Amino acid sequence: MPTKQQLIDLQFVETRHKLLDVAAFLDRIDRHPGEPDYRTDALKAALPILLSDRPDRAKAILEAFSDTTSEPIPQAAFQGAFGAPKPTN
């Protein structure tokens, strides 16, 4: 099993890149006109989970992006996923 230092040495640069990619995405969204979107709201809402010290951050973030409704929709608008649940009003 690798040590903490070995994991950092192996994965820090790649993880730094991913974090910078998220920041650049949010910067691009902020620079363009348009209405707020539930997907970027969901992404921003997941950031406090990322910054927490809880041992199950990946699971908690995955659950934050999961649709927990149990009733199926009558028909899908298209084949694919939105990546975050649409808010129910």
KEGU-423635 format. One line per field, with one value per residue (C-alpha): residue number from 1; residue in one letter; y, z, x. Coordinates in steps of 0.25 Angstrom, whole numbers, plus 5000, padded with zeros to 4 digits. Layout:
! residues N
pos: (NUM, ...)
code: (A, ...)
c2: (Y, ...)
c3: (Z, ...)
c1: (X, ...)
***
This chain:
! residues 89
pos: (1, 2, 3, 4, 5, 6, 7, 8, 9, 10, 11, 12, 13, 14, 15, 16, 17, 18, 19, 20, 21, 22, 23, 24, 25, 26, 27, 28, 29, 30, 31, 32, 33, 34, 35, 36, 37, 38, 39, 40, 41, 42, 43, 44, 45, 46, 47, 48, 49, 50, 51, 52, 53, 54, 55, 56, 57, 58, 59, 60, 61, 62, 63, 64, 65, 66, 67, 68, 69, 70, 71, 72, 73, 74, 75, 76, 77, 78, 79, 80, 81, 82, 83, 84, 85, 86, 87, 88, 89)
code: (M, P, T, K, Q, Q, L, I, D, L, Q, F, V, E, T, R, H, K, L, L, D, V, A, A, F, L, D, R, I, D, R, H, P, G, E, P, D, Y, R, T, D, A, L, K, A, A, L, P, I, L, L, S, D, R, P, D, R, A, K, A, I, L, E, A, F, S, D, T, T, S, E, P, I, P, Q, A, A, F, Q, G, A, F, G, A, P, K, P, T, N)
c2: (5000, 5014, 5024, 5037, 5044, 5034, 5037, 5052, 5050, 5042, 5049, 5064, 5070, 5063, 5067, 5081, 5081, 5076, 5087, 5098, 5092, 5094, 5108, 5111, 5106, 5114, 5126, 5124, 5122, 5135, 5143, 5139, 5145, 5136, 5131, 5123, 5108, 5097, 5089, 5100, 5102, 5087, 5088, 5100, 5093, 5081, 5090, 5091, 5075, 5075, 5084, 5076, 5067, 5055, 5042, 5040, 5052, 5045, 5037, 5050, 5058, 5046, 5046, 5061, 5060, 5048, 5048, 5042, 5042, 5028, 5031, 5029, 5040, 5037, 5039, 5044, 5057, 5051, 5040, 5044, 5050, 5064, 5061, 5067, 5066, 5077, 5084, 5081, 5093)
c3: (5000, 4996, 5007, 5007, 5002, 4990, 4986, 4987, 4978, 4968, 4967, 4972, 4958, 4951, 4962, 4962, 4947, 4950, 4960, 4951, 4940, 4949, 4952, 4938, 4935, 4945, 4940, 4926, 4931, 4939, 4927, 4918, 4918, 4922, 4933, 4944, 4942, 4952, 4948, 4951, 4964, 4967, 4964, 4974, 4984, 4984, 4987, 5002, 5002, 4994, 5005, 5017, 5025, 5023, 5019, 5009, 5000, 4987, 4991, 4997, 4984, 4975, 4983, 4982, 4967, 4967, 4964, 4976, 4971, 4970, 4960, 4945, 4936, 4924, 4913, 4912, 4905, 4899, 4901, 4911, 4925, 4930, 4941, 4952, 4957, 4952, 4964, 4967, 4969)
c1: (5000, 5006, 5008, 5001, 5014, 5015, 5000, 5003, 5015, 5008, 4995, 4996, 4999, 4988, 4978, 4983, 4980, 4966, 4963, 4968, 4959, 4947, 4951, 4953, 4939, 4933, 4940, 4935, 4921, 4922, 4927, 4915, 4901, 4889, 4881, 4886, 4886, 4883, 4895, 4905, 4897, 4899, 4914, 4916, 4907, 4917, 4929, 4927, 4926, 4940, 4946, 4941, 4949, 4939, 4944, 4933, 4934, 4934, 4921, 4915, 4918, 4912, 4900, 4898, 4898, 4889, 4874, 4867, 4853, 4847, 4836, 4840, 4837, 4827, 4837, 4851, 4854, 4867, 4876, 4886, 4887, 4888, 4898, 4890, 4876, 4867, 4861, 4846, 4838)
***
